[in-house]
Amino acid sequence: MISATHKAHIRPVHPFPARMAPSIVWDALPTTGSPLRILDPMSGSGTTLVCAKSRGHHAIGCDTDPLALLIARVWCADADPNEVKHRAGIVLERAKMLRDRFSSEESYPKSTDNETRTFIDFWFDPANRRELSALATSISRIRSQSVRTVLWCAFSRLIITKARGASLAMDISHSRPHRVYEVAPVQPFTVFLKAVEKVTNNCPFLGVNNDAPTAEVHFGDARMLPIESTSVDMIITSPPYLNAIDYLRGHKLSLVWMGHSISEIRSLRAGNIGTEVPKESLKSGAMQEAMKSMADLDLLDNRYLGMINRYVWDMSKVMEECARVLKSNGRALFVVGNSAIGGVFVKNSEAIIRLAGSSGLSLTSQSTRPIEANRRYLPPPNSAKAGGKMQSRMREETILEFHRV
């Protein structure tokens, strides 16, 4: 177990947009009594999981983003760091030999389809395609799954960056990639071992002799959790914004090297919570009240109303599942960021309160806290269109605590 004095040293192993602040999770977790089962049904990169495990609790996380799942597993991993670094050196040496054998036509992941090849050609220059392909091939041949997963995380760090990385893009880490380079500013072979060092240094459980329970990280949709009913003591999570962050827009630049096709990623994106996909009309009175509580709906056009409709539908399913898996008198903490669409401020937190109530979760506390500048996502806080009042609102997030009736 990690001491309470070490909470400041919970550092991310990989960039991730709009990450939940570890301090919120850390301070919400109980420090005495028997270990609890802590669930994050939308676990993202694993902030809740690593904090819960550090506190000595059994952590369970679900997500549908393959890269988020990989990051969370690595952050909670307990592999031998010396073995990881040793294998990383072997991977790099093998990759250097492979690069010299690969032609430009061979510098793609195995069995890559034409659409995915076209995508890779657009975002990666030929020289880096050869190095990334050689590294990916070498990593895939590592037999130890725990070591291989850590090395994939380090590999991904070469690509998912804000400015200088192994691709031709800027701002991938915020899921807003745009091509700006003709030649990538970073060559993968030169920084791979540094990326491995960064990941292993930030994994709090690597090589540590402790009795912390293992963390379970599942591929699972928060609207249909692969979790038994009444089996969870506490939920700590941060739902997506109404105009959801398109995590996969940036993550796919890394995922294609791990064998995921563009068509597969497109399918995942289409099913994400809050995405702009038409959904059937809301029939439940609670859902209709939730929509009305979020904003003045008369100010929004049909497209934006459709977004709210979809969000409320999705979150109603999430709240039903949270109520289902929580034990009697179990607690649920939701960290909610509000949104702005079409110049209208939208109170996502109000919808969460009403949907929770209709699912059997009773609100016990509500508070706000400022969002750190490096965690803020939408809208740009200095946008002239937003206005002073909206800028102030968008700098805050709401913390809602419920208990299961």
Contacts in CASP RR format, 6 or more apart in sequence:
PFRMAT RR
TARGET T0000
AUTHOR 0000-0000-0000
METHOD contacts of the structure
MODEL  1
MISATHKAHIRPVHPFPARMAPSIVWDALPTTGSPLRILDPMSGSGTTLV
CAKSRGHHAIGCDTDPLALLIARVWCADADPNEVKHRAGIVLERAKMLRD
RFSSEESYPKSTDNETRTFIDFWFDPANRRELSALATSISRIRSQSVRTV
LWCAFSRLIITKARGASLAMDISHSRPHRVYEVAPVQPFTVFLKAVEKVT
NNCPFLGVNNDAPTAEVHFGDARMLPIESTSVDMIITSPPYLNAIDYLRG
HKLSLVWMGHSISEIRSLRAGNIGTEVPKESLKSGAMQEAMKSMADLDLL
DNRYLGMINRYVWDMSKVMEECARVLKSNGRALFVVGNSAIGGVFVKNSE
AIIRLAGSSGLSLTSQSTRPIEANRRYLPPPNSAKAGGKMQSRMREETIL
EFHRV
1 54 0 8 1.000
1 55 0 8 1.000
1 56 0 8 1.000
1 210 0 8 1.000
1 211 0 8 1.000
1 212 0 8 1.000
2 10 0 8 1.000
2 54 0 8 1.000
2 55 0 8 1.000
2 204 0 8 1.000
2 210 0 8 1.000
2 212 0 8 1.000
4 26 0 8 1.000
4 31 0 8 1.000
6 54 0 8 1.000
6 204 0 8 1.000
7 22 0 8 1.000
7 23 0 8 1.000
7 26 0 8 1.000
7 51 0 8 1.000
7 54 0 8 1.000
9 204 0 8 1.000
10 22 0 8 1.000
10 26 0 8 1.000
10 50 0 8 1.000
10 51 0 8 1.000
10 54 0 8 1.000
10 204 0 8 1.000
11 202 0 8 1.000
12 19 0 8 1.000
12 45 0 8 1.000
12 75 0 8 1.000
12 202 0 8 1.000
13 71 0 8 1.000
13 74 0 8 1.000
13 75 0 8 1.000
13 153 0 8 1.000
13 198 0 8 1.000
13 199 0 8 1.000
13 202 0 8 1.000
13 203 0 8 1.000
14 45 0 8 1.000
14 71 0 8 1.000
14 74 0 8 1.000
14 75 0 8 1.000
14 153 0 8 1.000
14 156 0 8 1.000
14 157 0 8 1.000
14 160 0 8 1.000
14 199 0 8 1.000
15 157 0 8 1.000
15 160 0 8 1.000
15 161 0 8 1.000
15 162 0 8 1.000
15 173 0 8 1.000
16 44 0 8 1.000
16 45 0 8 1.000
16 68 0 8 1.000
16 71 0 8 1.000
16 173 0 8 1.000
16 247 0 8 1.000
17 173 0 8 1.000
17 174 0 8 1.000
17 175 0 8 1.000
17 245 0 8 1.000
17 247 0 8 1.000
17 377 0 8 1.000
18 241 0 8 1.000
18 245 0 8 1.000
18 375 0 8 1.000
18 376 0 8 1.000
18 377 0 8 1.000
19 45 0 8 1.000
19 47 0 8 1.000
19 375 0 8 1.000
20 47 0 8 1.000
20 48 0 8 1.000
20 238 0 8 1.000
20 335 0 8 1.000
21 47 0 8 1.000
21 335 0 8 1.000
21 372 0 8 1.000
21 375 0 8 1.000
22 47 0 8 1.000
22 50 0 8 1.000
22 51 0 8 1.000
24 236 0 8 1.000
24 333 0 8 1.000
24 335 0 8 1.000
24 369 0 8 1.000
24 399 0 8 1.000
25 47 0 8 1.000
25 48 0 8 1.000
25 51 0 8 1.000
25 52 0 8 1.000
25 236 0 8 1.000
26 51 0 8 1.000
26 54 0 8 1.000
26 55 0 8 1.000
28 236 0 8 1.000
28 333 0 8 1.000
29 38 0 8 1.000
29 51 0 8 1.000
29 52 0 8 1.000
29 55 0 8 1.000
29 57 0 8 1.000
29 234 0 8 1.000
29 236 0 8 1.000
30 36 0 8 1.000
30 55 0 8 1.000
31 55 0 8 1.000
35 56 0 8 1.000
35 57 0 8 1.000
35 58 0 8 1.000
35 213 0 8 1.000
36 57 0 8 1.000
36 58 0 8 1.000
36 233 0 8 1.000
36 234 0 8 1.000
37 57 0 8 1.000
37 58 0 8 1.000
37 60 0 8 1.000
37 231 0 8 1.000
37 232 0 8 1.000
37 233 0 8 1.000
37 234 0 8 1.000
38 48 0 8 1.000
38 49 0 8 1.000
38 52 0 8 1.000
38 57 0 8 1.000
38 58 0 8 1.000
38 59 0 8 1.000
38 60 0 8 1.000
38 232 0 8 1.000
38 233 0 8 1.000
38 234 0 8 1.000
38 235 0 8 1.000
38 236 0 8 1.000
39 60 0 8 1.000
39 61 0 8 1.000
39 62 0 8 1.000
39 227 0 8 1.000
39 232 0 8 1.000
39 234 0 8 1.000
39 235 0 8 1.000
39 236 0 8 1.000
39 237 0 8 1.000
39 325 0 8 1.000
40 46 0 8 1.000
40 47 0 8 1.000
40 48 0 8 1.000
40 49 0 8 1.000
40 59 0 8 1.000
40 60 0 8 1.000
40 61 0 8 1.000
40 62 0 8 1.000
40 235 0 8 1.000
40 236 0 8 1.000
40 237 0 8 1.000
41 61 0 8 1.000
41 62 0 8 1.000
41 222 0 8 1.000
41 225 0 8 1.000
41 227 0 8 1.000
41 235 0 8 1.000
41 237 0 8 1.000
41 318 0 8 1.000
41 321 0 8 1.000
41 322 0 8 1.000
42 62 0 8 1.000
42 63 0 8 1.000
42 222 0 8 1.000
42 237 0 8 1.000
42 238 0 8 1.000
42 239 0 8 1.000
42 240 0 8 1.000
42 273 0 8 1.000
42 318 0 8 1.000
43 49 0 8 1.000
43 61 0 8 1.000
43 62 0 8 1.000
43 63 0 8 1.000
43 68 0 8 1.000
43 72 0 8 1.000
43 217 0 8 1.000
43 237 0 8 1.000
44 63 0 8 1.000
44 65 0 8 1.000
44 68 0 8 1.000
44 69 0 8 1.000
44 71 0 8 1.000
44 72 0 8 1.000
45 68 0 8 1.000
45 71 0 8 1.000
45 72 0 8 1.000
45 75 0 8 1.000
46 61 0 8 1.000
46 68 0 8 1.000
46 71 0 8 1.000
46 72 0 8 1.000
46 75 0 8 1.000
46 76 0 8 1.000
46 217 0 8 1.000
48 59 0 8 1.000
48 61 0 8 1.000
48 236 0 8 1.000
48 237 0 8 1.000
49 59 0 8 1.000
49 60 0 8 1.000
49 61 0 8 1.000
49 72 0 8 1.000
49 75 0 8 1.000
49 76 0 8 1.000
49 215 0 8 1.000
49 217 0 8 1.000
50 59 0 8 1.000
50 72 0 8 1.000
50 75 0 8 1.000
50 76 0 8 1.000
50 204 0 8 1.000
50 215 0 8 1.000
52 58 0 8 1.000
52 59 0 8 1.000
52 215 0 8 1.000
52 236 0 8 1.000
53 59 0 8 1.000
53 76 0 8 1.000
53 205 0 8 1.000
53 212 0 8 1.000
53 213 0 8 1.000
53 214 0 8 1.000
53 215 0 8 1.000
54 204 0 8 1.000
54 212 0 8 1.000
56 211 0 8 1.000
56 212 0 8 1.000
56 213 0 8 1.000
57 213 0 8 1.000
58 213 0 8 1.000
58 214 0 8 1.000
58 215 0 8 1.000
58 216 0 8 1.000
59 76 0 8 1.000
59 213 0 8 1.000
59 215 0 8 1.000
59 216 0 8 1.000
60 215 0 8 1.000
60 216 0 8 1.000
60 218 0 8 1.000
60 227 0 8 1.000
60 232 0 8 1.000
61 72 0 8 1.000
61 215 0 8 1.000
61 216 0 8 1.000
61 217 0 8 1.000
61 218 0 8 1.000
62 217 0 8 1.000
62 218 0 8 1.000
62 219 0 8 1.000
62 220 0 8 1.000
62 221 0 8 1.000
62 222 0 8 1.000
62 225 0 8 1.000
62 226 0 8 1.000
62 227 0 8 1.000
63 69 0 8 1.000
63 72 0 8 1.000
63 217 0 8 1.000
63 219 0 8 1.000
63 220 0 8 1.000
64 219 0 8 1.000
64 220 0 8 1.000
64 221 0 8 1.000
64 268 0 8 1.000
64 271 0 8 1.000
64 272 0 8 1.000
65 247 0 8 1.000
65 248 0 8 1.000
65 251 0 8 1.000
65 268 0 8 1.000
66 219 0 8 1.000
66 251 0 8 1.000
66 255 0 8 1.000
66 258 0 8 1.000
66 260 0 8 1.000
66 268 0 8 1.000
67 156 0 8 1.000
67 160 0 8 1.000
67 247 0 8 1.000
67 251 0 8 1.000
67 254 0 8 1.000
67 255 0 8 1.000
68 247 0 8 1.000
68 251 0 8 1.000
69 217 0 8 1.000
69 219 0 8 1.000
70 149 0 8 1.000
70 152 0 8 1.000
70 153 0 8 1.000
70 156 0 8 1.000
71 153 0 8 1.000
71 156 0 8 1.000
72 215 0 8 1.000
72 217 0 8 1.000
73 149 0 8 1.000
73 215 0 8 1.000
73 217 0 8 1.000
74 149 0 8 1.000
74 150 0 8 1.000
74 153 0 8 1.000
74 199 0 8 1.000
74 203 0 8 1.000
75 202 0 8 1.000
75 203 0 8 1.000
76 205 0 8 1.000
76 214 0 8 1.000
76 215 0 8 1.000
76 217 0 8 1.000
77 146 0 8 1.000
77 149 0 8 1.000
77 150 0 8 1.000
77 203 0 8 1.000
77 205 0 8 1.000
77 206 0 8 1.000
78 146 0 8 1.000
78 205 0 8 1.000
78 206 0 8 1.000
78 207 0 8 1.000
78 208 0 8 1.000
78 214 0 8 1.000
79 144 0 8 1.000
79 146 0 8 1.000
79 147 0 8 1.000
79 150 0 8 1.000
79 206 0 8 1.000
79 207 0 8 1.000
80 206 0 8 1.000
80 207 0 8 1.000
81 200 0 8 1.000
81 203 0 8 1.000
81 206 0 8 1.000
81 207 0 8 1.000
83 144 0 8 1.000
83 147 0 8 1.000
84 147 0 8 1.000
84 150 0 8 1.000
84 151 0 8 1.000
84 196 0 8 1.000
84 200 0 8 1.000
84 206 0 8 1.000
85 193 0 8 1.000
85 196 0 8 1.000
85 197 0 8 1.000
85 200 0 8 1.000
87 142 0 8 1.000
87 144 0 8 1.000
87 147 0 8 1.000
87 151 0 8 1.000
88 151 0 8 1.000
88 154 0 8 1.000
88 192 0 8 1.000
88 193 0 8 1.000
88 196 0 8 1.000
89 193 0 8 1.000
90 138 0 8 1.000
91 135 0 8 1.000
91 138 0 8 1.000
91 139 0 8 1.000
91 142 0 8 1.000
91 151 0 8 1.000
91 192 0 8 1.000
92 135 0 8 1.000
92 138 0 8 1.000
92 189 0 8 1.000
92 192 0 8 1.000
92 193 0 8 1.000
94 134 0 8 1.000
94 138 0 8 1.000
94 141 0 8 1.000
95 131 0 8 1.000
95 134 0 8 1.000
95 135 0 8 1.000
95 137 0 8 1.000
95 138 0 8 1.000
95 189 0 8 1.000
95 192 0 8 1.000
96 134 0 8 1.000
96 189 0 8 1.000
98 133 0 8 1.000
98 134 0 8 1.000
98 137 0 8 1.000
98 138 0 8 1.000
99 130 0 8 1.000
99 131 0 8 1.000
99 133 0 8 1.000
99 134 0 8 1.000
99 189 0 8 1.000
102 130 0 8 1.000
102 133 0 8 1.000
102 134 0 8 1.000
104 126 0 8 1.000
104 129 0 8 1.000
104 130 0 8 1.000
106 133 0 8 1.000
107 126 0 8 1.000
107 129 0 8 1.000
107 130 0 8 1.000
107 132 0 8 1.000
107 133 0 8 1.000
108 116 0 8 1.000
108 117 0 8 1.000
108 120 0 8 1.000
108 129 0 8 1.000
108 133 0 8 1.000
109 116 0 8 1.000
109 133 0 8 1.000
109 136 0 8 1.000
109 256 0 8 1.000
109 257 0 8 1.000
109 258 0 8 1.000
109 259 0 8 1.000
110 137 0 8 1.000
110 259 0 8 1.000
111 259 0 8 1.000
112 120 0 8 1.000
112 256 0 8 1.000
112 259 0 8 1.000
112 261 0 8 1.000
113 261 0 8 1.000
113 262 0 8 1.000
113 263 0 8 1.000
115 261 0 8 1.000
115 262 0 8 1.000
115 263 0 8 1.000
116 256 0 8 1.000
116 261 0 8 1.000
116 262 0 8 1.000
116 263 0 8 1.000
119 252 0 8 1.000
119 256 0 8 1.000
119 262 0 8 1.000
120 129 0 8 1.000
120 256 0 8 1.000
121 129 0 8 1.000
122 168 0 8 1.000
122 179 0 8 1.000
123 167 0 8 1.000
123 168 0 8 1.000
123 169 0 8 1.000
123 177 0 8 1.000
123 179 0 8 1.000
123 253 0 8 1.000
124 132 0 8 1.000
124 166 0 8 1.000
124 167 0 8 1.000
124 168 0 8 1.000
124 184 0 8 1.000
125 168 0 8 1.000
125 181 0 8 1.000
125 182 0 8 1.000
125 183 0 8 1.000
125 184 0 8 1.000
127 183 0 8 1.000
127 184 0 8 1.000
127 187 0 8 1.000
128 166 0 8 1.000
128 167 0 8 1.000
128 184 0 8 1.000
128 187 0 8 1.000
128 188 0 8 1.000
131 166 0 8 1.000
131 187 0 8 1.000
131 188 0 8 1.000
131 189 0 8 1.000
132 155 0 8 1.000
132 158 0 8 1.000
132 159 0 8 1.000
132 166 0 8 1.000
132 188 0 8 1.000
132 257 0 8 1.000
133 257 0 8 1.000
135 155 0 8 1.000
135 188 0 8 1.000
135 189 0 8 1.000
135 192 0 8 1.000
136 155 0 8 1.000
136 257 0 8 1.000
136 258 0 8 1.000
139 148 0 8 1.000
139 151 0 8 1.000
139 152 0 8 1.000
139 155 0 8 1.000
140 148 0 8 1.000
142 148 0 8 1.000
142 151 0 8 1.000
150 196 0 8 1.000
150 199 0 8 1.000
150 200 0 8 1.000
150 203 0 8 1.000
151 196 0 8 1.000
152 258 0 8 1.000
153 199 0 8 1.000
154 192 0 8 1.000
154 195 0 8 1.000
154 196 0 8 1.000
154 198 0 8 1.000
154 199 0 8 1.000
155 192 0 8 1.000
155 195 0 8 1.000
155 254 0 8 1.000
155 257 0 8 1.000
156 254 0 8 1.000
157 195 0 8 1.000
157 198 0 8 1.000
157 199 0 8 1.000
158 165 0 8 1.000
158 166 0 8 1.000
158 186 0 8 1.000
158 188 0 8 1.000
158 191 0 8 1.000
158 192 0 8 1.000
158 195 0 8 1.000
159 165 0 8 1.000
159 166 0 8 1.000
159 167 0 8 1.000
159 172 0 8 1.000
159 253 0 8 1.000
159 254 0 8 1.000
159 257 0 8 1.000
160 172 0 8 1.000
160 173 0 8 1.000
160 250 0 8 1.000
160 251 0 8 1.000
160 253 0 8 1.000
160 254 0 8 1.000
161 172 0 8 1.000
161 173 0 8 1.000
161 186 0 8 1.000
162 170 0 8 1.000
162 171 0 8 1.000
162 172 0 8 1.000
162 173 0 8 1.000
162 174 0 8 1.000
163 170 0 8 1.000
163 171 0 8 1.000
164 185 0 8 1.000
164 186 0 8 1.000
165 184 0 8 1.000
165 185 0 8 1.000
165 186 0 8 1.000
166 184 0 8 1.000
166 186 0 8 1.000
166 187 0 8 1.000
166 188 0 8 1.000
166 191 0 8 1.000
167 177 0 8 1.000
167 181 0 8 1.000
167 184 0 8 1.000
167 253 0 8 1.000
168 179 0 8 1.000
168 180 0 8 1.000
168 181 0 8 1.000
168 182 0 8 1.000
168 183 0 8 1.000
168 184 0 8 1.000
169 177 0 8 1.000
169 178 0 8 1.000
169 179 0 8 1.000
169 180 0 8 1.000
169 181 0 8 1.000
169 253 0 8 1.000
170 177 0 8 1.000
170 178 0 8 1.000
170 180 0 8 1.000
170 181 0 8 1.000
171 177 0 8 1.000
171 178 0 8 1.000
172 250 0 8 1.000
172 253 0 8 1.000
174 377 0 8 1.000
175 245 0 8 1.000
175 246 0 8 1.000
175 247 0 8 1.000
175 248 0 8 1.000
175 249 0 8 1.000
175 250 0 8 1.000
175 251 0 8 1.000
176 249 0 8 1.000
176 250 0 8 1.000
177 249 0 8 1.000
177 250 0 8 1.000
177 253 0 8 1.000
200 206 0 8 1.000
205 212 0 8 1.000
218 226 0 8 1.000
220 226 0 8 1.000
222 237 0 8 1.000
222 273 0 8 1.000
222 317 0 8 1.000
222 318 0 8 1.000
222 321 0 8 1.000
223 273 0 8 1.000
223 314 0 8 1.000
223 317 0 8 1.000
223 318 0 8 1.000
223 321 0 8 1.000
224 317 0 8 1.000
224 321 0 8 1.000
225 321 0 8 1.000
225 324 0 8 1.000
225 325 0 8 1.000
227 325 0 8 1.000
228 325 0 8 1.000
229 324 0 8 1.000
229 325 0 8 1.000
230 324 0 8 1.000
230 325 0 8 1.000
230 326 0 8 1.000
230 327 0 8 1.000
230 328 0 8 1.000
231 325 0 8 1.000
231 327 0 8 1.000
232 325 0 8 1.000
232 326 0 8 1.000
232 327 0 8 1.000
232 330 0 8 1.000
233 326 0 8 1.000
233 327 0 8 1.000
233 330 0 8 1.000
233 331 0 8 1.000
234 326 0 8 1.000
234 330 0 8 1.000
234 331 0 8 1.000
234 332 0 8 1.000
234 333 0 8 1.000
235 322 0 8 1.000
235 325 0 8 1.000
235 326 0 8 1.000
235 331 0 8 1.000
235 332 0 8 1.000
235 333 0 8 1.000
236 332 0 8 1.000
236 333 0 8 1.000
236 335 0 8 1.000
237 332 0 8 1.000
237 333 0 8 1.000
237 334 0 8 1.000
237 335 0 8 1.000
238 334 0 8 1.000
238 335 0 8 1.000
238 336 0 8 1.000
238 337 0 8 1.000
239 273 0 8 1.000
239 315 0 8 1.000
239 318 0 8 1.000
239 334 0 8 1.000
239 336 0 8 1.000
239 348 0 8 1.000
239 352 0 8 1.000
240 272 0 8 1.000
240 273 0 8 1.000
240 274 0 8 1.000
241 337 0 8 1.000
241 339 0 8 1.000
241 348 0 8 1.000
241 377 0 8 1.000
241 378 0 8 1.000
242 274 0 8 1.000
242 294 0 8 1.000
242 307 0 8 1.000
242 308 0 8 1.000
242 311 0 8 1.000
242 339 0 8 1.000
242 341 0 8 1.000
242 346 0 8 1.000
242 348 0 8 1.000
243 274 0 8 1.000
243 307 0 8 1.000
243 339 0 8 1.000
243 341 0 8 1.000
243 378 0 8 1.000
244 272 0 8 1.000
244 273 0 8 1.000
244 274 0 8 1.000
244 275 0 8 1.000
245 377 0 8 1.000
245 378 0 8 1.000
246 269 0 8 1.000
246 272 0 8 1.000
246 275 0 8 1.000
247 272 0 8 1.000
248 255 0 8 1.000
248 265 0 8 1.000
248 268 0 8 1.000
248 269 0 8 1.000
248 272 0 8 1.000
249 269 0 8 1.000
251 265 0 8 1.000
252 260 0 8 1.000
252 262 0 8 1.000
252 265 0 8 1.000
255 265 0 8 1.000
256 262 0 8 1.000
256 265 0 8 1.000
269 275 0 8 1.000
270 277 0 8 1.000
271 277 0 8 1.000
273 311 0 8 1.000
273 314 0 8 1.000
273 315 0 8 1.000
273 318 0 8 1.000
274 307 0 8 1.000
274 310 0 8 1.000
274 311 0 8 1.000
274 314 0 8 1.000
275 310 0 8 1.000
276 303 0 8 1.000
276 306 0 8 1.000
276 307 0 8 1.000
276 310 0 8 1.000
277 310 0 8 1.000
278 306 0 8 1.000
278 310 0 8 1.000
279 306 0 8 1.000
279 309 0 8 1.000
279 310 0 8 1.000
279 313 0 8 1.000
279 314 0 8 1.000
280 313 0 8 1.000
281 309 0 8 1.000
282 288 0 8 1.000
282 291 0 8 1.000
282 309 0 8 1.000
282 312 0 8 1.000
282 313 0 8 1.000
284 316 0 8 1.000
284 358 0 8 1.000
286 316 0 8 1.000
286 354 0 8 1.000
286 355 0 8 1.000
286 357 0 8 1.000
286 358 0 8 1.000
287 312 0 8 1.000
287 313 0 8 1.000
287 316 0 8 1.000
287 355 0 8 1.000
289 354 0 8 1.000
290 312 0 8 1.000
290 315 0 8 1.000
290 316 0 8 1.000
290 350 0 8 1.000
290 351 0 8 1.000
290 354 0 8 1.000
290 355 0 8 1.000
291 297 0 8 1.000
291 308 0 8 1.000
291 309 0 8 1.000
291 312 0 8 1.000
291 351 0 8 1.000
293 347 0 8 1.000
293 350 0 8 1.000
293 351 0 8 1.000
293 353 0 8 1.000
293 354 0 8 1.000
294 308 0 8 1.000
294 312 0 8 1.000
294 346 0 8 1.000
294 347 0 8 1.000
294 348 0 8 1.000
294 350 0 8 1.000
294 351 0 8 1.000
295 308 0 8 1.000
295 344 0 8 1.000
295 345 0 8 1.000
295 346 0 8 1.000
295 347 0 8 1.000
296 344 0 8 1.000
297 305 0 8 1.000
297 308 0 8 1.000
299 344 0 8 1.000
300 308 0 8 1.000
300 341 0 8 1.000
300 342 0 8 1.000
300 344 0 8 1.000
304 341 0 8 1.000
304 342 0 8 1.000
304 344 0 8 1.000
307 341 0 8 1.000
308 341 0 8 1.000
308 346 0 8 1.000
311 348 0 8 1.000
311 351 0 8 1.000
312 351 0 8 1.000
312 355 0 8 1.000
315 351 0 8 1.000
315 352 0 8 1.000
315 355 0 8 1.000
316 355 0 8 1.000
316 358 0 8 1.000
316 359 0 8 1.000
319 352 0 8 1.000
319 355 0 8 1.000
319 356 0 8 1.000
319 357 0 8 1.000
319 358 0 8 1.000
319 359 0 8 1.000
319 361 0 8 1.000
320 359 0 8 1.000
322 332 0 8 1.000
322 356 0 8 1.000
322 359 0 8 1.000
322 361 0 8 1.000
323 356 0 8 1.000
323 359 0 8 1.000
323 360 0 8 1.000
323 361 0 8 1.000
323 404 0 8 1.000
326 332 0 8 1.000
326 361 0 8 1.000
326 404 0 8 1.000
327 404 0 8 1.000
328 404 0 8 1.000
329 403 0 8 1.000
329 404 0 8 1.000
330 403 0 8 1.000
330 404 0 8 1.000
331 364 0 8 1.000
331 401 0 8 1.000
331 402 0 8 1.000
331 403 0 8 1.000
331 404 0 8 1.000
332 356 0 8 1.000
332 361 0 8 1.000
332 401 0 8 1.000
332 402 0 8 1.000
332 403 0 8 1.000
332 404 0 8 1.000
333 399 0 8 1.000
333 400 0 8 1.000
333 401 0 8 1.000
333 402 0 8 1.000
334 352 0 8 1.000
334 356 0 8 1.000
334 399 0 8 1.000
334 400 0 8 1.000
334 401 0 8 1.000
334 402 0 8 1.000
335 397 0 8 1.000
335 398 0 8 1.000
335 399 0 8 1.000
336 348 0 8 1.000
336 349 0 8 1.000
336 352 0 8 1.000
336 397 0 8 1.000
336 398 0 8 1.000
336 399 0 8 1.000
336 400 0 8 1.000
337 348 0 8 1.000
337 349 0 8 1.000
337 371 0 8 1.000
337 396 0 8 1.000
337 397 0 8 1.000
337 398 0 8 1.000
338 345 0 8 1.000
338 346 0 8 1.000
338 347 0 8 1.000
338 348 0 8 1.000
338 349 0 8 1.000
338 393 0 8 1.000
338 394 0 8 1.000
338 396 0 8 1.000
338 397 0 8 1.000
338 398 0 8 1.000
339 345 0 8 1.000
339 346 0 8 1.000
339 348 0 8 1.000
339 378 0 8 1.000
340 346 0 8 1.000
340 378 0 8 1.000
340 379 0 8 1.000
340 386 0 8 1.000
340 390 0 8 1.000
340 394 0 8 1.000
343 385 0 8 1.000
343 386 0 8 1.000
343 390 0 8 1.000
345 389 0 8 1.000
345 390 0 8 1.000
345 393 0 8 1.000
345 394 0 8 1.000
349 366 0 8 1.000
349 398 0 8 1.000
349 400 0 8 1.000
352 400 0 8 1.000
353 363 0 8 1.000
353 366 0 8 1.000
353 400 0 8 1.000
356 362 0 8 1.000
356 363 0 8 1.000
356 400 0 8 1.000
356 402 0 8 1.000
357 363 0 8 1.000
357 402 0 8 1.000
360 404 0 8 1.000
360 405 0 8 1.000
361 402 0 8 1.000
361 403 0 8 1.000
361 404 0 8 1.000
361 405 0 8 1.000
362 402 0 8 1.000
362 403 0 8 1.000
362 404 0 8 1.000
362 405 0 8 1.000
363 400 0 8 1.000
363 401 0 8 1.000
363 402 0 8 1.000
364 401 0 8 1.000
364 402 0 8 1.000
364 403 0 8 1.000
365 399 0 8 1.000
365 400 0 8 1.000
365 401 0 8 1.000
366 398 0 8 1.000
366 399 0 8 1.000
366 400 0 8 1.000
366 401 0 8 1.000
367 398 0 8 1.000
367 399 0 8 1.000
368 396 0 8 1.000
368 397 0 8 1.000
368 398 0 8 1.000
368 399 0 8 1.000
369 396 0 8 1.000
369 397 0 8 1.000
369 399 0 8 1.000
370 395 0 8 1.000
370 396 0 8 1.000
371 394 0 8 1.000
371 395 0 8 1.000
371 396 0 8 1.000
371 397 0 8 1.000
373 381 0 8 1.000
376 394 0 8 1.000
376 395 0 8 1.000
378 394 0 8 1.000
379 385 0 8 1.000
379 386 0 8 1.000
379 390 0 8 1.000
379 394 0 8 1.000
380 386 0 8 1.000
381 391 0 8 1.000
381 394 0 8 1.000
381 395 0 8 1.000
382 391 0 8 1.000
383 391 0 8 1.000
386 394 0 8 1.000
END
